[in-house]
Amino acid sequence: AQMIESGMVESAEQAVAFLTQLIPAGRFAEPEDLADLMLFLCSDASRYFTASEFTLDGGYSAI
């Protein structure tokens, strides 16, 4: 995701701090988070999942 500098925030660090507060998990996703989901979906543990949608957003869409 890209951010555009504007008068709304003083710095990119301030924008990141503000956006992080909106995520219940308290942080942005890391590549490992997506990798963990992919490994789960490729494993036998997910053998009964069909036509499912997984949202990887740290709980943001649940609020």
Secondary structure in CASP SS format (residue, H / E / C, confidence):
PFRMAT SS
TARGET T0000
AUTHOR 0000-0000-0000
METHOD secondary structure of the structure
MODEL  1
A C 1.00
Q C 1.00
M C 1.00
I C 1.00
E C 1.00
S C 1.00
G C 1.00
M C 1.00
V C 1.00
E C 1.00
S C 1.00
A H 1.00
E H 1.00
Q H 1.00
A H 1.00
V H 1.00
A H 1.00
F H 1.00
L H 1.00
T H 1.00
Q H 1.00
L C 1.00
I C 1.00
P C 1.00
A C 1.00
G C 1.00
R C 1.00
F C 1.00
A C 1.00
E C 1.00
P H 1.00
E H 1.00
D H 1.00
L H 1.00
A H 1.00
D H 1.00
L H 1.00
M H 1.00
L H 1.00
F H 1.00
L H 1.00
C H 1.00
S C 1.00
D H 1.00
A H 1.00
S H 1.00
R C 1.00
Y C 1.00
F C 1.00
T C 1.00
A C 1.00
S C 1.00
E C 1.00
F C 1.00
T C 1.00
L C 1.00
D C 1.00
G C 1.00
G C 1.00
Y H 1.00
S H 1.00
A H 1.00
I C 1.00
END
